[in-house]
């Protein structure tokens, strides 16, 4: 469903999920963000994705987000990433779908998609029964990535795993706040931010939001604060990981996170009643028309 259609219709579920395991109230669910290792081939990437999904299931999460281009791996890395045909990507996604069905969890899986215009970056959403609920293409490509990737189009929200959410992939979450705002105005209670951010040779961060860290963490904190929603970010793990894998609350507080550089999954309960979308809904464009 596109954002524009969502605004005009009543929300509805995109697919079945496993029974809700509420811990505090009917508005509380458990979500997860994964740090997978930076891979360069599908032979490495598929097992890493499956392990992350299985770990999220053991943590009793209803939904898990994997990093950007988890399949086969981001091309803006020191290792060479061979060309991957569309058929191989689809086969890899089918293997991941089997894992989501076996575990019974909603999964957001990053992949590249070959097209006549170039490789698009997409985040594929699988239901807890393994069905493909749809995908979100990255519509804003970082200028440094344009040699590798081409922009897609379209923006949508999903309802699955007990939550309504949108996806803003890396650069488009960090540099284009309008994208997160549009998702929240369309009903998103959580904005997932799969990304690939490094320190460009600097030291591994040790503290969330440290002034010496790359700016990206400050940006996603703002996306949570300025929209009054949760933000769940997933970055690749490694010796130069530059931004957090974790969940940020509507007040900008880091609710849960993995240690920088660590492969794994972090899961936490979130109270969706806190995702009021208050500040997003207060936006009054009719009072801000024109530039003097």
C-alpha positions in Angstrom: 0.0 0.0 0.0 1.4 3.4 -0.9 1.6 6.2 1.6 -1.1 8.2 -0.2 -3.4 5.2 -0.3 -2.8 4.6 3.4 -3.8 8.1 4.3 -7.1 7.6 2.5 -8.0 4.1 3.9 -8.4 2.3 7.2 -5.3 0.4 8.2 -5.4 -3.3 7.7 -3.0 -6.1 8.3 -0.8 -7.3 5.4 -0.5 -10.9 6.6 -0.8 -13.3 9.5 1.6 -13.3 12.4 2.2 -15.6 15.3 0.1 -15.2 18.5 1.0 -12.1 20.4 3.0 -12.5 23.6 2.3 -9.3 25.5 4.4 -8.8 28.6 2.8 -5.7 30.1 -0.1 -4.4 28.1 -2.0 -5.0 24.9 0.1 -2.2 23.3 3.5 -3.8 24.1 5.4 -5.8 21.5 9.0 -7.0 21.2 11.0 -5.8 18.2 14.6 -6.6 17.2 17.5 -5.1 15.2 20.3 -7.3 13.9 24.0 -6.6 13.2 25.1 -9.1 10.6 28.8 -9.4 9.5 29.7 -7.5 6.3 29.6 -10.1 3.6 30.6 -10.0 -0.1 28.9 -13.1 -1.5 25.5 -14.9 -1.1 27.3 -17.9 0.2 28.3 -15.8 3.2 25.3 -13.7 3.4 22.4 -16.2 3.5 23.7 -18.1 6.5 24.4 -14.8 8.3 20.8 -13.7 7.7 19.3 -17.0 8.8 21.3 -17.0 12.0 20.1 -13.4 12.8 16.5 -14.4 12.2 16.8 -17.5 14.4 18.4 -15.5 17.2 15.6 -12.9 17.0 13.2 -15.8 17.4 15.0 -17.1 20.4 14.7 -13.6 21.9 10.9 -13.8 21.3 10.8 -10.8 19.0 7.8 -10.4 16.7 9.8 -8.5 14.0 13.5 -8.1 13.2 15.3 -5.8 10.8 18.5 -6.8 9.1 21.0 -4.2 7.6 21.0 -2.6 4.2 22.0 -4.8 1.3 22.5 -7.8 3.6 22.2 -9.9 0.4 25.0 -10.1 -0.9 26.6 -7.2 1.0 27.2 -3.5 0.5 29.4 -2.7 -2.5 31.0 0.3 -0.9 33.4 -1.8 1.1 37.1 -2.8 0.6 36.2 -6.3 -0.5 35.2 -6.9 -4.1 31.5 -7.9 -4.4 30.9 -9.9 -7.6 27.9 -9.2 -9.8 24.9 -11.3 -8.7 22.1 -12.2 -11.1 18.5 -11.5 -10.2 17.7 -15.3 -10.1 20.4 -15.8 -7.4 19.0 -13.0 -5.3 15.6 -14.4 -5.6 16.8 -17.9 -4.6 18.6 -16.3 -1.5 15.4 -14.5 -0.5 13.5 -17.8 -0.8 15.9 -19.4 1.6 15.5 -16.5 4.0 11.7 -16.8 3.7 11.9 -20.4 4.7 13.7 -19.3 7.9 11.1 -16.7 8.7 8.4 -19.3 8.3 10.2 -21.8 10.5 10.9 -19.3 13.2 7.5 -17.5 12.9 8.8 -13.9 12.8 8.4 -10.9 10.5 11.7 -10.1 8.9 12.9 -7.0 7.0 15.8 -8.2 4.8 18.1 -5.9 2.8 19.0 -6.9 -0.7 20.1 -5.5 -4.0 17.8 -5.9 -7.1 19.3 -5.8 -10.6 17.2 -3.7 -13.0 17.7 -2.2 -16.5 18.5 1.1 -14.8 21.0 -0.4 -12.4 21.1 -2.1 -9.1 18.4 -0.9 -6.7 18.6 -1.3 -3.0 15.5 -2.8 -1.4 14.3 -4.0 2.0 12.1 -7.0 1.5 9.4 -7.6 4.1 8.5 -11.2 5.0 5.5 -12.2 7.1 5.7 -14.6 10.0 4.4 -17.4 7.6 7.2 -16.7 5.1 5.0 -14.8 2.6 6.5 -11.8 0.9 4.5 -8.8 2.1 6.2 -6.3 -0.2 9.4 -4.2 -0.3 10.7 -0.7 0.1 13.1 0.6 -2.4 15.8 3.1 -1.5 14.7 6.3 -3.3 17.6 8.6 -2.3 21.0 7.3 -3.1 24.0 8.8 -1.4 26.2 10.6 -4.0 29.1 8.3 -3.1 27.0 5.2 -3.9 25.8 6.2 -7.3 28.6 4.3 -9.0 27.1 1.1 -7.5 23.4 1.7 -7.2 20.4 3.4 -8.8 17.4 5.0 -7.0 14.1 3.2 -6.9 10.7 4.8 -6.4 7.6 4.6 -4.3 7.0 4.8 -0.5 4.7 2.6 1.6 3.9 1.5 5.1 3.3 -2.0 6.4 1.2 -3.5 9.2 2.6 -6.8 10.4 3.7 -8.4 13.6 1.4 -6.2 15.6 2.8 -2.9 14.5 2.5 -0.4 11.7 5.9 0.6 10.4 7.8 2.2 7.6 11.3 1.8 6.3 13.9 4.6 5.5 17.1 3.1 4.2 20.4 4.7 5.3 21.1 8.0 3.5 17.4 8.7 3.0 16.8 8.5 6.8 19.9 10.5 7.7 19.6 13.3 5.1 15.9 13.5 4.1 13.7 13.9 7.2 10.7 14.4 4.9 10.8 10.6 4.2 10.4 9.6 7.9 7.8 12.3 8.4 5.7 11.0 5.5 5.8 7.5 6.9 4.7 8.6 10.3 1.9 10.8 8.8 0.8 7.6 7.1 0.5 5.8 10.4 3.9 4.4 11.1 4.6 3.8 14.8 8.1 2.5 14.2 10.6 3.6 11.5 13.1 1.0 10.7 16.5 2.3 9.4 18.7 -0.5 7.9 22.0 1.1 7.0 25.7 0.7 6.2 27.8 3.3 8.0 31.5 3.1 8.8 34.0 5.3 10.7 36.1 5.8 7.5 39.1 4.5 9.3 38.5 6.1 12.6 38.3 4.3 15.9 35.3 2.1 16.8 32.7 4.1 18.8 32.3 3.3 22.4 29.4 5.4 23.5 26.1 6.2 21.8 25.8 9.7 20.5 29.4 10.7 21.4 30.3 13.9 19.6 33.2 12.1 18.0 30.9 9.5 16.4 29.7 10.0 12.8 26.7 12.3 12.6 24.3 9.5 11.7 23.2 8.6 15.3 22.2 12.2 15.9 20.1 12.1 12.8 18.1 9.0 13.7 17.7 10.4 17.3 16.1 13.4 15.6 13.8 11.3 13.5 12.4 9.7 16.6 12.1 13.0 18.5 10.6 15.1 15.7 8.0 12.5 14.9 7.3 11.0 18.4 7.9 7.4 17.3 10.3 4.6 17.8 13.3 4.2 15.4 15.0 0.8 15.1 18.4 1.0 13.3 20.4 -2.0 11.9 24.0 -1.6 10.9 26.7 -4.2 9.8 29.0 -5.2 12.5 32.8 -4.9 12.1 36.0 -3.2 13.2 34.9 0.1 11.6 31.2 0.1 12.4 30.2 3.8 12.6 26.6 3.8 13.8 24.5 2.0 16.3 22.4 -1.1 16.0 19.6 -0.4 18.4 16.2 1.0 19.2 15.5 4.7 20.0 12.4 5.8 21.9 10.0 8.6 21.0 11.9 10.8 23.5 15.2 10.2 21.7 16.5 7.9 24.4 18.5 4.8 23.4 16.3 2.0 24.7 18.5 -1.0 23.7 21.6 -1.6 21.6 24.4 -4.0 20.7 28.0 -3.2 21.5 29.7 -1.6 18.5 31.4 -4.2 16.3 29.5 -7.1 17.7 27.6 -9.5 15.5 24.2 -10.3 17.0 20.6 -9.3 17.7 19.2 -6.8 20.2 15.5 -7.1 21.1 13.4 -5.0 23.5 9.8 -4.5 24.4 8.3 -1.3 23.2 5.0 0.3 24.3 3.2 1.4 21.2 1.1 3.8 23.2 4.2 5.9 23.5 4.4 6.2 19.7 1.8 9.0 19.7 3.1 10.6 16.5 2.3 13.9 18.3 4.8 16.2 16.7 4.4 14.7 13.2 0.6 15.2 13.4 1.1 18.8 14.6 2.8 19.7 11.3 0.6 22.5 9.7 1.9 23.0 6.1 -1.0 25.4 5.4 0.6 27.9 7.9 4.0 27.7 6.2 3.2 28.3 2.5 5.4 30.7 0.6 8.9 32.0 1.2 9.6 35.7 1.8 
